[in-house]
Amino acid sequence: MAATAVRYLRSVGAPTATEPFDALPRPDLRAVGDDERLPVDPGEFRRVLGHFATGVTVITAHDDSGPAGFACQSFASLSLEPPLVAFMVARTSTTWPRIARAGSFCVNVLGAHQGELCRGFAVSGADKFAGVPYDRAPATGSPRLDSVPAWIDCTIQTVHTGGDHLIVVGRVEALGTSEEGAAAEGAAAGEDGAPLLFHRGKFGRFSA
């Protein structure tokens, strides 16, 4: 069979292993010059992306050292079946390792009246839970902050890399709203459940 193939290649003039042939020229390889790059300036990146309004959350967990949490805008629902949510956290975060050790977290969706609470959880190194009332979320025991419009109690499903951030996917184990709690107690929900919004470096609230 091999001999037949060689005879055929010779008959059509194709080079074989025993016949010399001219190799293709080597490609001209070079590094990309600095003047050819199109870098995105970090300040411009933040300025332009700041036009995208987001809600604000506080991601909390409870490890062997006690409660931990940080303010987070990069939160989103991800999947209905199975029920998944996701948030993004900087690799340099000192709170993230504690959440990772806990293996679970609670997403506290902040209301329009909770701007100061958000600022407290945005400060690195401070005692963020000083004077902050909370109870334990029912499935994981993560801190559930008082008077938040909504909360989502999760276990960590997976973690992906995303540049200088990590993409944390959580499986929803329990969730609820302040309206449900107020209704169960026969009281009115506080602050009408309006969300805290963040847009171009400032807090605001939704207006129909």
ABEGO torsion letter per residue (X at the ends): XAAAAAAAAAAAGBBBAABBBBBBBBBBBBBBBAAABBBBBAAAAAAAAAABBBBBBBBBBBBAAEBBBBBBABBBBABAOBBBBBBBBBAABAAAAAAAAAGBBBBBBBBAAAAAAAAAAABBGBBAABGBBBBBBAAAGBBBBBGBABBBBBBBABBBBBEABBBBBBBBABBBBAAAAAAAAGBBBBGGGBBBBBBGGBBBBBBX
